Amino acid sequence: MNRAKAAKPLTKEQYLKRFSRAVRWRLGSREAAEAIADYREMVFQEERDEAKLVEELGEPIQAAWLLTDVRTYRRWLVVFGILALGLFLQAKWCWTGLPFIRFSWDYELYGEGWRGSAVMAVGLVLSLVWFRRHGQKSGPLSRWLLLALAAVAVFLAVLLATSWHMFDPRFLDRYAELSYEQLVGTSLARQIVLHRELVIDGGTICPFIALAGLVLAKCYDRRWLGLYTLALTAAALCVVLECWMRGMDLGWGAIEDIRVILFPQLIPVGLAGLLGTGVALC
């Protein structure tokens, strides 16, 4: 069958939907809203023939491209690429975690935890600078954003609470005293597995949540950046925790000091993320 005969003309709704997606990604939120309003008026003119939409107005993506400031758009692609790469690295580091606490101190593994914090620092500064300059607020704060922030905040609270329990010296002493055979099937083992899954799975999922917040901040309302910053913070904390679990030595002789050393490293990361989230929401 002839390709021209097989292709169906776009309806007015389809045309505007495709144009809206393209223009939101290429322009700032205010410029995109103005362009969509203008094209809605043109597309839905009573005398407009649906069969000639593409012929008269051009392909939706081409129409959006004509409105694009190419230099600004390319800068945005560079910024987005850097931020997305950081999220990919965080997800990779969390997904490749080992299953249990090791019984030998590995300084290389321990040091890897600060990679997550470095990625978070770059992501916070770069994203906040870009969206404060180029992003726009759009109406009242979305309830979906509030729900998403609440979900990530609950995850963070559970993560820190279970980590505080896991690194309790009494808990670690009990764990160190048991062989693998004695540990299997006990409540102690279940708690360890639960915490492990929380760190690995949560640290892998949070970067994807952050990526969704980043895209929504670009396409709709810059305050969605708050979801990016909070989920980025959760992922960074998971990276630090996982590297501690992978490199920690329970025969080190200072189990009672592990929590005292670890949490002063986690707290500044968490506070920086909360501050960044507050700035993003303002």
C-alpha positions as CSV (number, residue, x, y, z in Angstrom):
1,M,0.0,0.0,0.0
2,N,1.2,3.5,-0.8
3,R,2.7,5.1,2.3
4,A,1.0,8.4,1.6
5,K,-2.4,6.7,1.5
6,A,-1.6,4.7,4.7
7,A,-0.7,7.8,6.7
8,K,-3.7,9.4,8.4
9,P,-3.8,13.1,8.9
10,L,-3.4,14.4,12.4
11,T,-6.5,15.6,14.3
12,K,-6.4,19.0,15.8
13,E,-6.1,17.4,19.3
14,Q,-3.2,15.2,18.2
15,Y,-1.4,18.0,16.5
16,L,-1.6,20.3,19.6
17,K,-0.6,17.4,21.9
18,R,2.6,16.7,19.9
19,F,3.4,20.3,19.5
20,S,3.0,20.9,23.2
21,R,5.3,18.1,24.2
22,A,8.0,19.3,21.8
23,V,7.8,23.0,22.7
24,R,7.8,22.3,26.5
25,W,11.1,20.5,26.2
26,R,12.7,23.1,23.9
27,L,11.5,26.3,25.5
28,G,11.2,27.7,29.0
29,S,7.9,27.0,30.7
30,R,6.6,30.6,30.2
31,E,7.5,30.7,26.5
32,A,6.1,27.3,26.0
33,A,2.8,28.2,27.6
34,E,2.5,31.3,25.4
35,A,3.4,29.3,22.2
36,I,0.9,26.5,23.1
37,A,-1.8,29.2,23.6
38,D,-1.0,30.8,20.3
39,Y,-1.1,27.5,18.4
40,R,-4.2,26.3,20.2
41,E,-5.9,29.4,18.8
42,M,-4.6,28.8,15.3
43,V,-5.3,25.0,15.3
44,F,-8.8,25.3,16.5
45,Q,-10.0,28.0,14.1
46,E,-13.3,27.1,12.7
47,E,-12.2,27.4,9.1
48,R,-9.1,25.3,9.7
49,D,-9.2,22.1,7.7
50,E,-7.8,19.2,9.8
51,A,-6.6,17.4,6.7
52,K,-4.3,20.4,5.9
53,L,-2.9,21.1,9.4
54,V,0.6,19.8,8.6
55,E,0.6,21.4,5.2
56,E,-0.3,24.8,6.6
57,L,1.4,24.8,10.0
58,G,4.2,22.3,9.4
59,E,5.0,19.2,11.4
60,P,4.6,19.7,15.2
61,I,8.2,19.1,15.9
62,Q,9.3,21.4,13.1
63,A,7.0,24.1,14.3
64,A,8.4,23.8,17.8
65,W,12.0,23.9,16.4
66,L,11.3,27.2,14.6
67,L,10.4,28.8,17.9
68,T,13.5,27.4,19.6
69,D,16.5,29.5,20.7
70,V,19.1,26.9,19.5
71,R,21.9,28.2,21.6
72,T,19.9,28.0,24.9
73,Y,18.4,24.7,23.9
74,R,21.9,23.2,23.3
75,R,23.0,24.5,26.7
76,W,20.0,22.8,28.3
77,L,20.9,19.5,26.6
78,V,24.4,19.7,28.0
79,V,23.1,20.5,31.5
80,F,20.5,17.7,31.2
81,G,23.2,15.2,30.0
82,I,25.4,16.0,33.0
83,L,22.6,15.6,35.5
84,A,21.3,12.4,33.9
85,L,24.8,10.9,33.9
86,G,25.1,11.6,37.6
87,L,21.8,9.9,38.3
88,F,22.9,6.9,36.2
89,L,26.1,6.6,38.1
90,Q,24.3,6.7,41.5
91,A,21.9,4.0,40.3
92,K,24.8,1.9,39.1
93,W,26.7,2.2,42.3
94,C,23.7,1.2,44.4
95,W,22.7,-1.7,42.2
96,T,26.2,-3.3,42.3
97,G,26.2,-3.6,46.1
98,L,27.3,-6.7,47.9
99,P,24.8,-8.7,50.0
100,F,26.2,-8.5,53.5
101,I,28.6,-6.6,55.7
102,R,32.2,-7.7,55.1
103,F,34.6,-8.8,57.8
104,S,37.6,-6.9,56.4
105,W,38.1,-3.2,56.1
106,D,38.5,-2.1,52.4
107,Y,39.5,1.6,52.2
108,E,38.8,1.6,48.4
109,L,35.2,0.6,49.0
110,Y,34.8,3.0,51.9
111,G,36.1,5.9,49.8
112,E,33.6,5.2,47.0
113,G,30.8,6.5,49.2
114,W,31.9,10.1,48.6
115,R,31.4,9.7,44.9
116,G,27.6,9.8,45.6
117,S,28.0,12.9,47.6
118,A,30.2,14.5,44.9
119,V,27.5,13.7,42.2
120,M,24.9,15.2,44.5
121,A,26.9,18.4,45.0
122,V,27.3,18.9,41.3
123,G,23.7,18.1,40.6
124,L,22.4,20.5,43.3
125,V,24.5,23.5,42.2
126,L,24.0,23.0,38.5
127,S,20.3,22.3,38.6
128,L,19.5,25.1,41.0
129,V,21.5,27.7,39.0
130,W,19.9,26.6,35.7
131,F,16.3,26.5,36.8
132,R,16.6,29.7,38.9
133,R,17.7,31.5,35.7
134,H,15.5,29.7,33.1
135,G,12.7,28.0,34.9
136,Q,9.3,29.4,35.7
137,K,6.6,28.7,38.3
138,S,3.2,27.6,36.8
139,G,0.2,28.2,39.1
140,P,-0.2,26.7,42.6
141,L,2.0,24.0,43.9
142,S,0.9,20.6,42.4
143,R,-0.6,18.2,44.9
144,W,1.2,15.4,43.0
145,L,4.5,17.1,43.7
146,L,3.6,17.3,47.4
147,L,2.6,13.6,47.4
148,A,5.9,12.6,45.7
149,L,7.9,14.7,48.1
150,A,6.1,13.1,51.0
151,A,6.9,9.6,49.7
152,V,10.6,10.3,49.3
153,A,10.7,12.0,52.7
154,V,9.1,8.9,54.3
155,F,11.7,6.7,52.6
156,L,14.5,8.9,53.9
157,A,13.1,8.8,57.4
158,V,12.8,5.0,57.3
159,L,16.3,4.7,55.8
160,L,18.0,6.7,58.5
161,A,16.0,5.1,61.3
162,T,16.8,1.6,60.2
163,S,20.5,2.6,59.6
164,W,20.7,4.0,63.2
165,H,19.4,0.6,64.4
166,M,21.7,-1.5,62.1
167,F,24.8,0.3,63.3
168,D,23.9,0.1,67.0
169,P,27.0,-1.5,68.7
170,R,24.8,-4.1,70.4
171,F,23.3,-5.1,67.1
172,L,26.7,-5.4,65.4
173,D,28.1,-7.3,68.4
174,R,25.3,-9.9,68.0
175,Y,26.0,-10.1,64.3
176,A,29.7,-10.6,64.7
177,E,29.3,-13.4,67.2
178,L,27.2,-15.6,64.9
179,S,28.5,-17.8,62.0
180,Y,26.7,-17.8,58.7
181,E,25.0,-21.1,59.6
182,Q,23.8,-19.7,62.9
183,L,22.6,-16.4,61.3
184,V,20.4,-18.0,58.5
185,G,16.7,-17.8,59.3
186,T,17.0,-15.6,62.4
187,S,15.2,-12.3,62.9
188,L,18.7,-10.7,62.9
189,A,19.3,-12.0,59.3
190,R,15.9,-10.7,58.2
191,Q,16.6,-7.3,59.6
192,I,20.0,-7.2,57.7
193,V,18.3,-8.4,54.5
194,L,15.6,-5.8,54.8
195,H,18.1,-3.0,55.4
196,R,20.2,-4.2,52.5
197,E,17.2,-4.2,50.1
198,L,16.2,-0.8,51.4
199,V,19.6,0.6,50.6
200,I,20.2,-1.1,47.3
201,D,16.7,-1.0,45.8
202,G,15.9,2.5,47.2
203,G,19.2,3.8,46.0
204,T,18.5,2.4,42.5
205,I,14.9,3.7,42.3
206,C,15.5,7.2,43.6
207,P,17.7,8.3,40.7
208,F,14.8,7.5,38.3
209,I,12.4,9.5,40.5
210,A,14.9,12.3,40.4
211,L,15.0,12.1,36.6
212,A,11.2,12.3,36.4
213,G,11.3,15.4,38.7
214,L,14.0,16.9,36.4
215,V,11.9,16.4,33.2
216,L,8.7,17.7,34.9
217,A,10.6,20.8,36.1
218,K,11.7,21.5,32.5
219,C,8.3,20.9,30.9
220,Y,5.8,22.2,33.4
221,D,6.9,23.9,36.6
222,R,10.4,24.5,37.9
223,R,9.3,23.6,41.5
224,W,9.3,20.0,40.4
225,L,13.0,20.4,40.8
226,G,12.4,19.8,44.5
227,L,11.6,16.2,43.7
228,Y,14.9,15.9,41.9
229,T,16.9,17.4,44.7
230,L,15.3,15.2,47.4
231,A,15.5,12.0,45.5
232,L,19.1,12.9,44.5
233,T,19.9,13.3,48.3
234,A,18.3,9.9,49.1
235,A,20.4,8.2,46.4
236,A,23.6,9.9,47.7
237,L,22.9,8.6,51.2
238,C,22.3,5.1,49.9
239,V,25.6,5.2,48.2
240,V,27.4,6.2,51.4
241,L,25.6,3.6,53.4
242,E,26.2,0.8,50.9
243,C,29.9,1.6,50.7
244,W,30.2,1.5,54.5
245,M,28.4,-1.9,54.6
246,R,30.7,-3.2,51.9
247,G,34.0,-2.0,53.5
248,M,33.3,-2.2,57.2
249,D,35.4,-4.5,59.4
250,L,33.5,-5.9,62.5
251,G,36.8,-7.1,63.8
252,W,38.2,-3.6,63.8
253,G,37.9,-3.3,67.6
254,A,35.9,-0.1,67.6
255,I,32.3,-1.2,66.8
256,E,31.0,1.3,69.3
257,D,32.5,4.1,67.3
258,I,31.1,3.1,63.9
259,R,27.8,4.9,64.3
260,V,29.5,8.0,65.8
261,I,31.7,8.2,62.7
262,L,29.1,7.4,60.1
263,F,26.2,9.7,61.0
264,P,28.3,12.9,61.1
265,Q,29.0,12.0,57.4
266,L,25.4,11.4,56.6
267,I,23.9,14.4,58.4
268,P,25.6,17.1,56.3
269,V,24.6,15.3,53.1
270,G,21.0,15.2,54.3
271,L,20.9,18.8,55.4
272,A,22.4,20.0,52.1
273,G,19.7,18.1,50.2
274,L,16.9,19.5,52.4
275,L,18.3,23.0,51.9
276,G,18.5,22.5,48.1
277,T,14.9,21.2,48.1
278,G,13.7,24.2,50.0
279,V,15.4,26.5,47.5
280,A,13.9,24.6,44.6
281,L,10.4,24.9,45.9
282,C,10.7,28.7,46.5
